[in-house]
Amino acid sequence: MGKTIDTETFLSWLNEAEEELKNTMADELNPDRKDEGILLTTETVRKYVEKMCKIDNADKGHGWIPVTERLPEDERDVLLTLESTNGNGYREYSVGCYIQVFDEDTEKHWFDRQYGYLEWDRYSNGHGGCSLYRVAAWMPIPNLYKG
């Protein structure tokens, strides 16, 4: 595994490398076209990183709540971020609720509208369990648009 650096450090490094290349090109009578390609590439990378940062920052404002912090009210549909249980990093969105299935049970389970009961192999209401995904985070479903 490679070392990771934060965005600001990466962009700072990219700026320094770009300035160094520009200074080298300014000292040469006939700059190499490869250098121009490198400058175009660094500009493209910078724009991509900046856009990804905007997306990450916008996503933080949507109110995702990790299940390790808090669980939703029982039997209330919420938006879910599901993550694969096999460790490949795959995630997807879904709708589901956190419920107590049987009155005699003290345990509660995530019920996903698409996959059924997550990480629970007991059958109920015609839906089987699904061990492929777990709930990573949830958020309340926004109100319907009233136009």
Secondary structure, DSSP 8 states (H G I E B T S, - for coil): ------HHHHHHHHHHHHHHHHHHHHHSSS--HHHHHHHHHHHHHHHHHHHHHHHHHHHHTT--EETTT----TT--EEEEEEETTSS--EEEEEEEEE--STT----EEEETTTEEET----BTTB-EE-SEEEEEEEE-------
